[in-house]
Amino acid sequence: MNLNAALKSSQIYTFWQFFLKRHAPETGRIVLTQRRVYVLPTRHGVAFAIALILMLVGSINYNLSLGYVLTFLLAGMAVVSILHTYRNLAYLAISAGRTEPVFAGSTAYFELQIDNPSDESRRAIHLRCGNEPTIETLEAKRVTSVRVPVPALRRGWMQLPRVTMETFF
């Protein structure tokens, strides 16, 4: 195995290709596994983390037992919330559907088929392609068809831009 092939199979190379957006669009069925789901804090989450740190510092400074209880109880609830956020998106399978032709200047609707194989429904799934999010609820053990709007600015074949799937807990 030569150095070039080893470099291309490394995770650092893959990250830089993703970061610089030099990768080809994916085809076929995409399953959201552990490597594809990222849990990132919102502004409220960062403010909550800062408040927890200040509560911990105050509890340490004044030796407050109930302050420790409250701080660690809220931190535990935050960890459980992160787990629920991850579970809401994990193992969904996404594949492309049919798209109807449109005129230039109108809105094209790309159809995505989202398969929820779990026994629980997934709520408040936001699909974002540009500025306008589409909010869906995915029922348990069903394939849901979602139409993502994309403006058709010019004539000819269009390619679906990157679609971001997110949820909030």
Salt bridges, closest charged atoms under 4 A:
GLU26 OE1 - ARG36 NH2 2.79
ASP115 OD2 - ARG29 NH2 3.13
ASP119 OD1 - LYS141 NZ 3.12
GLU120 OE1 - ARG87 NH1 3.12
GLU166 OE2 - ARG128 NH2 3.05
